[in-house]
Amino acid sequence: MNILITGGAGFIGSHVVRLFTNSYPNHHIFNLDALTYAGNLENLRDIEEKPNYSFIKGDVTDEGFIESLFNTYKFQKVIHLAAESHVDRSIKDPLAFVKTNVIGTMILLNAFKNLWKADFSNKLFYHISTDEVYGTLGETGLFTETTSYDPNSPYSASKASSDHFVRAYGETYGMPYVISNCSNNYGQNQFPEKLIPLFINNIINKKELPVYGDGNYTRDWLYVKDHAKAIDLVFHQGKLGETYNIGGFNEWKNIDLVKLLCKQMDDKLGYGKGVSEQLITYVKDRPGHDLRYAIDASKIKKELGWKPSVTFEEGLSKTIDWYLNNENWLNNVTSGAYKTYYKKQYS
């Protein structure tokens, strides 16, 4: 069986590609990635020589290229992870998010539909999405799979649109699909525009830790290796036409998370107590900032038996250790264009 994983050189994608390549030697895993700023083949050095793994450089928005790819390799199943995913960047350049997240998804859906329209048996289009499509919560309540969509940023609006198109292709053309919506991921190999690796890098370099607003925004956090295992379960055991929420079963206010991160960094680096906390700097809030996300992941736990393998404190410690032991990786990805982006975003 040929399985296409899009965005497989990125943060979440690299963990999924590695898991599938190592776990299913009888399937051929094709990793399609455009290798933009967040795509990094260093993430997959350990599997690049595997006989059931192939990397293909290409863009999901290139319609002719995607059609040719599907006709050549006859992908029976697709795991679609390719996406622009950073809210801050979506505010600066919303059209880029529409092109990749909406148009790119449409092009993949069309190629899949056109290839298999005569026989959808044993086929699957698995679309990975975000909890941000549901909008924002107050101090109580949880997002469930039936929560109405109410996106508030260009990023979440683009992902909401792509979710709707996947469901529409299922209803209109009978295309077999599943969708999962996940909470905030963290872990190894994450590009340091995201909060946790950004702050790890800043503490290493004794730079300010920019916290938006009052720091009381609340998020549910999901360890990336647990997310990859959940994707594996949904891919193999999920019911067609269903949606599964994947969350870490924990919530943290940003400021509390940052203080925990500071404490662990101080301990691991041998700093004195409270040294890293002195780097915390409150910055102007971003537009349309959602107050709270919290996922009810009871469906995937009940139906597929999935639950997180680590607490947030354990996962955060493992994440910090990885970055401290892989400073060359961190230095490589934070050179060049990243420095210009960082200066524009946080200065």
Buried (B, 14 or more C-beta within 10 A) or exposed (E): EBBBBBBBBBBBBBBBBBBBBBEBEEBBBBBBBBBBBBBBBBBBEEBEEBEBBBBBEBBBBBBEBBBEBBEEBEBBBBBBBBBBBBBBBBBEEBEBBBBBBBBBBBBBBBBBBEBBEEEBEEBBBBBBBBBBBBBBBEEEEBBBBEBEBBBBBBBBBBBBBBBEBBBEBBEEBEBBBBBBBBBBBBBBBBBBBBBBBBBBBBBBEEBEBBBBBEBEBBBBBBBBBBBBBBBBBBBEEBEEEBBBBBBBBBBBBBBEBBBBBBBBBBEBEEBEEEBBBEBBEEBEEBEBBBEBBBBBBBBBBEBBEBBBEBEBEEBBBBBBEBBBEBEEBBEEBBEEEBEEBBEEBBE
